[in-house]
């Protein structure tokens, strides 16, 4: 059987960790901006985590030059509830410097998106100013996932724990129940995307968990569909990065930035 894209990424990540070094901590203690709290009191009819990303393995480079600082500032001005920063370098052309720039530019929760498989990456996330980290069920056994979840909590970080299918969700919930659960509509093994993955999994996600739908949002109808599935928020990357006017795209997708207090039924 040939290696999936996720398998390739994880092999590369393990190689990177053989020469890993921690950055210096931020000079000043930072405020914690809660991702969970922000998404429970969204600025739009559905919470929005707007993503800063440069590329993907399936689509290549989105734009020749993206300023993480300028992009995050635009998102904030359009009332995004939180910012996601993709820091993987080899496959997504990101860096921890992108997250540091964003931290210096906005007063919003920042989610670090990367393929986190080692506790040192959790410590790194805290040092560069993240408020939350992404943990991917497809990348780790549930017990290892739980250890990193607790390690994040010990450092004052929240964790968005991501699943893609019913088996991953069942295995996760048999081990522990995260406060924030993401459903990735994109299969990281093939990078195929289907928004109905959220509809399939949503009924089995505990009501006390914040539900985030990730990937596949391109139209206002997609946002409405996710609201009907009981999602608290959507994580949107490609549709915003590729938009000529990012603020207008957010308005087109989510409506004007007014607190609609979206909630699961």
C-alpha positions in Angstrom: 0.0 0.0 0.0 1.4 3.4 -1.0 1.9 6.1 1.7 -0.9 8.6 2.2 -0.2 12.4 2.2 -0.6 12.3 6.0 1.9 9.4 6.3 4.4 11.4 4.3 3.9 14.5 6.5 4.3 12.6 9.7 7.5 11.0 8.5 8.9 14.5 7.6 7.7 15.8 11.0 9.6 13.1 12.9 12.7 13.9 10.9 12.3 17.6 11.8 12.1 16.7 15.5 15.5 15.1 15.4 17.1 18.6 15.1 14.4 20.5 17.0 15.3 23.4 19.3 13.0 25.5 21.4 12.8 29.2 20.7 13.3 31.7 23.6 10.1 32.5 25.5 8.3 35.8 24.7 9.9 38.6 26.7 6.6 39.7 28.3 3.9 37.4 29.7 1.0 37.4 27.3 -2.7 37.5 27.9 -4.6 34.4 27.2 -7.4 34.8 24.7 -9.8 31.8 25.1 -10.7 30.1 21.8 -13.6 28.3 23.5 -15.1 31.5 25.0 -14.8 33.4 21.7 -16.6 30.7 19.7 -19.4 30.5 22.3 -20.0 34.3 21.8 -19.4 34.7 18.1 -19.4 38.0 16.2 -21.4 36.4 13.3 -24.3 34.0 13.0 -21.6 31.3 13.1 -18.2 31.5 14.8 -15.3 32.1 12.4 -11.7 30.9 12.8 -10.0 32.6 9.9 -6.8 31.0 8.7 -3.4 32.3 7.6 -1.8 29.8 5.2 0.4 30.0 2.2 -0.1 26.7 0.5 -1.4 23.1 0.7 -0.1 19.8 -0.6 -3.1 19.5 -2.9 -3.4 23.1 -4.2 0.2 24.3 -4.1 1.0 27.9 -3.3 -2.1 30.1 -3.0 -0.5 33.5 -3.6 3.1 34.4 -4.3 3.4 36.5 -1.2 1.2 36.5 1.9 1.8 38.8 4.8 0.7 37.0 8.0 0.5 40.3 9.8 -1.6 42.1 7.2 -3.9 39.1 6.6 -4.6 38.6 10.3 -5.2 42.4 10.7 -7.8 42.2 7.9 -9.5 39.2 9.5 -9.7 41.0 12.8 -11.2 44.1 11.2 -13.9 41.9 9.6 -14.8 40.6 13.1 -13.2 37.1 12.9 -13.5 35.4 16.3 -10.1 33.8 16.2 -7.1 33.3 13.9 -5.6 30.0 12.8 -1.9 30.1 11.7 -0.6 27.1 9.8 3.1 26.8 10.8 4.2 23.7 9.0 7.0 24.6 6.6 7.6 21.7 4.3 4.1 21.1 3.1 2.3 24.4 3.8 5.1 26.9 3.5 4.4 28.3 7.0 6.6 29.1 10.0 6.5 29.9 13.6 7.4 33.4 12.6 4.0 33.8 11.0 2.4 33.1 14.3 4.7 35.5 16.2 3.8 38.2 13.7 0.1 37.5 14.1 0.4 37.5 17.9 2.0 41.0 17.8 -0.8 42.2 15.5 -4.2 41.1 16.9 -5.9 40.7 20.3 -7.8 37.5 19.4 -7.3 33.8 20.2 -4.7 32.3 18.0 -4.8 28.6 17.1 -1.5 27.0 16.0 -2.2 24.5 13.2 0.6 22.0 12.7 1.2 18.3 13.0 1.9 18.1 16.7 3.2 14.7 17.8 5.7 15.7 20.5 5.4 17.6 23.8 8.2 19.9 22.8 5.9 21.3 20.1 3.4 22.1 22.8 6.1 24.0 24.7 7.1 25.8 21.5 3.5 26.8 20.9 3.3 28.4 24.3 6.6 30.2 23.8 5.6 31.8 20.5 2.2 33.1 21.7 -0.4 30.6 20.7 -3.6 30.3 22.7 -4.6 26.9 21.4 -3.1 24.0 19.5 -4.5 21.6 17.0 -4.2 17.9 17.8 -5.1 15.4 15.1 -6.7 12.1 15.9 -5.5 10.6 12.6 -1.9 11.3 13.6 -1.8 9.8 17.1 -3.3 7.0 19.2 -5.9 8.3 21.6 -3.7 7.8 24.7 -0.9 9.8 23.1 -3.4 12.4 22.0 -4.7 12.7 25.6 -1.1 13.1 26.9 -0.5 16.1 24.6 -4.0 17.5 25.5 -3.0 17.5 29.2 0.4 18.9 28.4 -1.2 21.8 26.6 -3.6 22.4 29.5 -0.7 22.4 31.9 0.8 25.3 29.9 -2.4 27.3 29.8 -3.2 26.3 26.2 -6.5 25.0 24.9 -6.6 22.2 22.3 -8.8 21.7 19.3 -8.9 18.0 18.8 -9.7 17.0 15.3 -11.5 13.9 13.9 -12.5 13.0 10.4 -14.6 9.8 10.7 -16.8 7.8 13.1 -14.0 5.4 14.1 -11.7 8.3 15.1 -14.5 10.0 17.1 -15.4 6.8 18.9 -11.8 6.0 19.8 -11.3 9.6 21.0 -14.5 9.6 23.2 -13.6 6.2 24.7 -10.4 7.8 26.0 -11.5 11.4 26.9 -13.9 14.2 25.9 -12.1 17.4 24.7 -13.8 20.7 25.3 -13.3 21.7 21.6 -13.8 19.1 18.9 -13.1 19.8 15.2 -14.5 17.8 12.4 -12.1 18.0 9.4 -14.2 17.7 6.2 -10.9 17.1 4.4 -9.5 13.6 4.5 -5.8 14.1 5.3 -4.9 10.9 3.6 -6.3 11.9 0.2 -7.0 15.7 0.7 -10.5 15.1 -0.7 -13.1 17.4 1.0 -16.8 16.9 1.7 -18.8 19.2 3.9 -21.2 16.4 4.7 -18.6 14.8 7.0 -19.7 17.3 9.6 -23.3 16.3 9.2 -22.4 12.7 9.7 -20.4 13.1 12.9 -22.3 16.0 14.5 -25.1 13.9 16.1 -22.4 11.9 18.0 -20.4 14.8 19.4 -21.2 15.5 23.1 -23.4 18.6 23.6 -21.0 20.1 26.1 -18.2 20.2 23.5 -17.7 23.1 21.2 -18.1 21.8 17.6 -15.9 23.3 14.8 -16.3 22.3 11.2 -13.0 22.6 9.3 -12.5 23.0 5.6 -14.9 23.1 2.7 -16.6 26.4 3.4 -16.8 28.5 0.2 -20.4 29.9 0.0 -23.0 31.5 2.4 -25.0 28.3 1.8 -22.2 26.3 3.4 -22.3 28.4 6.5 -26.1 27.9 6.7 -25.7 24.2 6.3 -23.2 24.1 9.2 -25.5 26.1 11.4 -28.3 23.5 10.6 -25.9 20.7 11.7 -25.4 22.4 15.1 -21.8 23.7 14.6 -20.6 26.5 16.7 -17.9 27.6 14.3 -16.2 27.1 11.0 -12.4 27.2 10.3 -12.0 28.8 6.9 -8.7 29.0 5.0 -8.6 28.6 1.3 -11.7 30.6 0.5 -10.4 33.6 2.4 -6.7 33.4 1.4 -7.7 33.3 -2.3 -10.2 36.1 -2.0 -9.2 39.5 -3.5 -11.1 41.3 -0.8 -10.9 39.2 2.4 -13.2 41.4 4.5 -15.9 41.3 1.8 -15.6 37.6 1.5 -16.1 37.2 5.3 -19.2 39.5 5.0 -20.5 37.4 2.0 -20.1 34.2 3.9 -21.0 35.1 7.5 -23.0 38.3 7.2 -22.0 41.5 8.9 -20.1 41.3 12.2 -22.8 41.4 14.7 -23.1 39.1 17.7 -25.7 36.5 16.7 -24.8 34.1 19.5 -25.0 31.0 17.4 -25.7 27.9 19.5 -26.2 24.2 19.0 -29.8 23.0 19.2 
